[in-house]
Amino acid sequence: LVENPAPAGFRLSWRALPLKIVVTVKLVPDTNADKRIDPGTKRLVRTGVETVLNAFDEYAIEAALQLKEKLNDGSTVTVVSMVPESGKEIVRKALAMGADAAVMLSDPGFAGTDVWGTAYALAAGIRKTGFDIVFTGTQSTDAATGEVPGALSEYLGVPGVTNAKKVEYADGKIRATRETDTGYQIVTAPLPLLVSITKSGAEPRYPSLKGIMGAKKKTITVLHLTDLELAKPVGTDGAKVELTELTAPPVRGKGKVVTAADAADGAKQIVDFLKERKLL
Amino acid sequence: MKNVIAFIEHKNGQARRVSLEAAAAARAIADKLGGTAHAVIVGGDAAAIAEQVRAYPVDTIHILADATTDKLIDPAVDALASVAQAAGPSLILVGNTMIGRDVGSRFAARVDAGLNADVIEVAVDGGKVSCVSPKLGGLTITTCVFKSDYGVAAIRPNVFAATQGGGQAEIVEIAPSGKTYTVVVEEEVDEAAAELGVEEASVVVSGGRGVGGPEPFKAMLKDLADAFGGAVGASRAAVDAGWISHAHQVGQTGKTISPQLYFAVGISGAIQHKVGMRTSDTIVAINKDGGVPIGEFADLLVVGDAFEIVPELAKQVRDAKAVHA
């Protein structure tokens, strides 16, 4: 799209051009693991904690694959991830689910990259890949800032439709159902654009045996920092925020445990407790 | 950075509470920086919202009242950017909400600003601004200092005090960007169980696997939440079972909240859920099993039948409130 703009007013051209669909993914520590911080190094203890695809990103992959399958016109899904080269096998899971190719932004120089730098570098990688529509998860399950999609859409120079749970596409436009704090919205937007997918999206598929075998033959391109030709530095030096202190949260101790004799007694014990705490 | 700008979210003609907290915080931080405090309001109701914000001690309220309410966030980002660029290097406060994060992050990319999410404290030291945020679901608390000219802090609702004062703010209009916005909001629907989002409610009543189905979320839990003017939340198990929508989910793959009072009804308190609510001021759990993990960190665990206790509790809470009224 960016390279081949459709002639104005010629709507059918959208059907004629296959879409370049991009999905961003992040590798995170397993959500179900009881994570802890090493008191000495103040870093997350990674021993025994499995690295997995960010759960939200699996929903984004599913949305991308469903769009590709519905179009069935040669449209492709490419996964883009900022990840050390050691994460290749986990990126391959996205290929096993059905993505066509993957691009890994891997470089020791990315160490210490903040939210700003992540969005900035991802945008460069996605531009190099080419895109008509970019799907992201709404947030990661580790840092959970939920701020990469917004910044990424700005750096890509396209509108962003965040927190989508359903996305339909026709005639160069998407129609998305967006989750809000209190319900939902229906929004429409023309391509090119970015859509972030929430966990209410369609349930992600499991890779099939055929998919797993096929993924081994798919291309994974590795882009290093120099390949991205960034105008501004990323990594620790380019970060716009610097971590100065890590502290342990206050420990929440065991409170009172009481048994309710009946409904009125259980309710009264709670009401008394709330009054004691001046919450009633 | 010297000045502080609060981005004001609003709905149905009312400024959101977290935005008023941002306006009050803007004043306090600007005083430490020796700068000025601003508020930015975009949308059809901007002038009316400005009157509400005026009760808070900002110096200038910037409004853009053209009919851009059906265009998602882009008009707001443009308006915020024009105010920020005129103000010079500044700290922008947004709510750590769906809209606040979207507006803040998109704005940050435009001016290469540093971003801090889920901020519970802002400190100023020698003209440098740093933000304190719980990370990894409250496992650790980080302090991050801004190195950029502009910074964006998404503040956690219910943490900063919405202290009123001032009332002298000058209201100025923002010049429209003149851009054409292509994203159109065609329909907006509020679902019955969710008049208030869990992120900004000061009381949250959450249900888990133990409530057994979708009905209690609409009736029993909703009724207790209503008695407090609070919101209904849910555990992952309840959301995955399809009993309530994901917007209500509290936990690692949902929202991280810190209300004054959190009720966990029929929720075991697995780590997935714990990280989303452990920074609540007070946690009350109701469970038929006295050995559930939530007993290890709830302030009060009542062992009993939630289906009997919760309706009775809603009644007693209403009675207690009526005495004060």
Interface residues (C-beta under 8 A of the other chain):
Chain A: T31 N32 D34 K35 R36 I37 K42 L44 A55 F56 D114 V115 W116 A119 Y120 T141 D142 A143 A144 T145 G146 E147 V148 P149 G150 A151 L152 S153 E154 Y155 P159 G160 V161 T162 N163 K165 R175 E179 T180 D181 T182 G183 Y184 Q185 I186 V187 T188 A189 P190 L193 T198 K199 S200 K232 A239 K240 V241 E242 L243 T244 E245 L246 T247 A248 P249 R252 G253 K254 G255 K256 V257 V258 T259 A260 D262 A263 A264 G266 A267 K268 Q269 I270 V271 F273 L274 K275 R277 L279 L280
Chain B: K11 L72 I73 D74 V77 T97 M98 R101 D102 V103 G104 S105 R106 F107 A108 A109 R110 D112 A113 G114 L115 N116 A117 D118 S130 C131 P134 K135 L136 G137 G138 L139 T140 I141 T142 T143 C144 V145 F146 K147 S148 G151 A154 Y181 T182 V183 V184 V185 E186 E187 E188 V189 D190 E191 A194 E195 L196 G197 V198 E199 E200 V239 S245 H246 A247 Q249 Q252 T253 G254 T256 Q260 L261 I271 Q272 R278 T279 T282 I283 V284 I286 G290 G295 E296 F297 A298 D299 L300 L301 V302 V303 G304 D305 E308 I309 P311 E312 L313 K315 Q316 V317 A320 K321
